[in-house]
Structure formats: structure tokens, C-alpha cells
Amino acid sequence: MNKAVAVTGAVLTSLSVLLFAIFLTISFEFGSYLVCMFLPIGYIMIVAAFRNECDRKRKVAADVGTVFAAIYAVLIFLVYFAQTTSVRNDSFNEQAMRILDYSRGGLLFHYDLLGYGMMALSTFFIGLTVEGKTKTDKWLKYLMIAHGVFFFGCFIMPMTGVFQSMSEGGTNRGGVIALEFWCAYFFPVGVLSAIHFARKSGSDPVGNRNVSRELPIESEERRKS
């Protein structure tokens, strides 16, 4: 079961990033908002699997990464559920739209950036837990750790007012290019995670670790019988 959940989460993450990149290209806003709510679901499944398989020496980093993943998910769900429901279906006045409409670069847009900043911190700490025994695992480890750099941009840029042109109805083609670059960067993380979990033997990403702990108990019960 654990292996199935881990692989499913990695596949869901990869597919969500791929669809997000496609929907950005064709300017399908509703589709891009919708898949962004599936991305944190897949990512949390990945994080939980990595936390499950790491040893005690890496457990603190895994716990920190898990907490940041949860914060990321909450922020992203709030942002994109609002876009696909209230913003899409209701009529707000101009002031409310400047705050709620993601495409206007308002408060929820900034919360979105904060959310992905939390995701960047999460990948950094989860990357520290990956042992990197194989070539693909080493790439996965380095990509996740390096992804932590995105935290600084997501956290600092909203404070500079660089997205002010969005609230004034201006185009932000540079933002689309930046998002496409992020998709190209993060897509391999999902793919390599799927390879990592699929390679694990048995149904548990930690292998037979839990089974080995139970064997002495089973043998002792047999002696008593």
C-alpha cells in the first residue's frame, strides 16, 4: 500500500506540473487553477513517503519538510479554490477583484507565491533525507535541495512591488515564462520520485524494515505454542 501511494503521488505531481505548463501555454486559466489544486495532493503523498523511508538521523529534516508541505498545501488550496469558485462565479466590485483575482496580482497572488516559497523550503529539507545511492536518486536529491533557492524569490519579490503592473491590468509575459521555467525544473522531480519509489522492493517504500522487527516476536510465540 505504501509503495502504491508513493508512486501515485509522484505520478500525480508530474502530471499536474505537465498539465499546468500546457494550460499556461494555451492561456486556459481555469484549467491551470484546477490542476494547481491536485499538485499539493501529489506532493504531500511524496513527502509522506520520503519521511516514512528515512532513518532516525534524518527524521528531523523530514518532519520540518512535512510541516512546510502542509503550509504550502493550505495556502494553495485557499488561493485556487477561490479562483475556481468565488472569483469565477460571483460579481465583485473593483476593489474586491484587485484583492481576490489571481490574475490581478493582488493579495491571493502574493499568498500563492508565499505558498510556493513554503514548498521550496519543504523540498530543501526533504532533499536532505534522500540518500542518493543511485544516479537517479542523486539527481533527485540535488534538484530538491537546489529548489530551496526559489524560497527567496517567492518570499522577497512580492515585497518589492514588482507585480504592480498586474493590478493595473498590464500584461506579465515575464511571469508566464518564469512559471514555464519552474515547470521544466520541477517536472523531473516528480518523474525521478516515481522511479525512486517504483524501484523499492515490496509494498513498503522502507523495504522489509518493519517485517524484520516483527520476526523475533513471531518466533517467540511459536516456541510458546
N, C-alpha and C positions, 0 to 999 in steps of 0.2 A: 504493500500500500504506500509506504513512504517513497519508494522509488517512483511509483506511478504519479504521485502528487508532485514530486520534484521535477520530473520530466515534463509533465503537463504545464507546470508553472513556467518552465523555461521556454516551451513552445509557445505558450500564450503571450509571453513577453516579447519574443521575437516577432510573432505575427502582428501584435499590436503596434510595435515600432515600424514595421514594414508598411502596414496599412496607413499609419499616421503620415509617413513620408509620402505615400501615394496621394492621400487626400489633400495634403498641403500643395502638392504639385497641381492638382486639378481644382484647387480652391473650393473644396467641399467642406465647409466649416462644420456642419452638423456631424458629418462622419468623423472628422478629426477630433471633435469634442467627445463623441461617443467612445471611440477606441481608447481615448486617454483615461477612461474610467476602468477599462479592462487591464491596462498596463500595471497599475498598482496591485491588482489582484494577483497577476502572474509574478510580479516582483516579490511580493510578500511570501509567496509559495517558495520561490528560490531562496530567499533569506532564511526562512524556517528550515529548509533542507540543509543549507550550509551550517547553520547553527547546530543542527542535530548531529552532523557528522564530525564536527571539530572536537579536538581533545580538550581537556580541562585547562591547559596552558593558554588556549586561545578563546576560552569561553567568555571572558570579559569583553573582548573586542566584538565577539559575535552578539552579545547582549546589547552593546551600545549600537551596533549596526541595526539590530532588530527594532530598537526603540525609534531610531531615526526613520526607519522604513515605515513605521506606524504613523509617525507625524506627517511624513510625506503623503501617505495614503489619505489621511483625513483632509488635508489641505486640498489635494487634487480632486477628491470626491465633492467637496463643497464648491469648488470653482466650476467644474464641468457639469455637475448636476444642475447648478443654477443656470448655466448656459443653455442646456437642452430642455429646461422646463420653464422657469420664470422669465428669463430673458427672451426665449424663443416664442412663448405663447402669450405673454402679457404685454400691455402697453404702459410703459413708464414715462414719466416726464424726463426732460433733457438731463436734469441734474442726476436723477437716479440712473439713467443709462450710462452716464460718464463713470459712475461708480461700479455698476454691475456688469456692463457689457465687456467681455474679454477683449473684443476687437478694438475697443476704445482706449485700452491701456490704463484702465482705472484701478481701483483697489483690488478687485479679484484677479486682475492680470498680475499685479505685484505679489499677491498671495500665491499665485501659480509659480512664479519664479522662486519664491521662498520655499515652496514645496519641493521643487526640483533641486534646490540647494540642499535640503534635508536628504533627498535621495542621493546626492553626490557624497555627502558625509557617510551615509549608510554604505554605499559601495566601497568607500575607502576602508571602513572598518571590517566589512565582510571580506574584502580582498586580503586583509591581513590574516584571515583564518584559512585561506586556501593554501595547501601545502606545496602545490606546484611540482608534483613528482613526474608529470609527463610534459611534453612540449606544449600541448594544448592547454593544460592546466596552468602552465607558466604564463602563457599569453593571457589567459583569463584573469589570473592574479594581477598582472601588471596593468591590464586595461581597467580593472575595477579600482585599483589603488589610484591610478592616474586620473580616473574620472572624478576623484575627490576635488580636483582643481576647479571644477565647474562651480563648486560652492561659492567661491569668492566672487565670481561674476554674477551669479544669481542673487547673492546677498548684497553686494555693493551697488550694482548698476541701477536698481530702482531708486536708490538714494540720490543719484546724480541727475535725475530728471531727463535721462537720455530718451525715454519713450514718450515725452511730452507731445510730440507730433501726432501720435496715435489718438490722443484725446481730442485733438483739434481736427480729426478726420483725415489726417495725412497718411500716405502710404508708408509701409515699413517693409520694403522688399528685403532690406538687410536682415530683418528679423526672421523672415522665411528662410533665407539662405543659412542663417545660423542654426535654425531648427533642423534643416536638412542635414547639415554637418553633424549635429548631435545624433540624428537618426543613424547616419552612416557609422558613427563611432559606437553607439550603444547596441546596434543590431548584433554585432559579433559577440557581445557579452551574453545575450540570450542563447545564441547558437552554441557557443562554447560551453555554457552551463548545461544545455541539453546533452551535449556529448559527454560531459563530465558525469552527469547523473546516470545516463544510459549505460555507461561503461561499468558502473558499480555492479557487483555480483549480488544476486538475490533480490529480495523485495525491499530491503532496507538500505538507504544510502550509506549507513555506517557499517555495512557488511554483516559479519556474524558476531559483532562485539557483544550484543545483548544476549545472543544464544549461548555464548561461551560462559557467561555469568550464571546461566541457569543450569548448566550441565552438572556441576557438583551437587546441587540441590536434588536434581532428579536421581542421580546415582545413590545419594544417601537414602532417599525414600525407598529405592529398590532393595537396599540392604536390609532395611527395617521390615519390609514385607517378606 
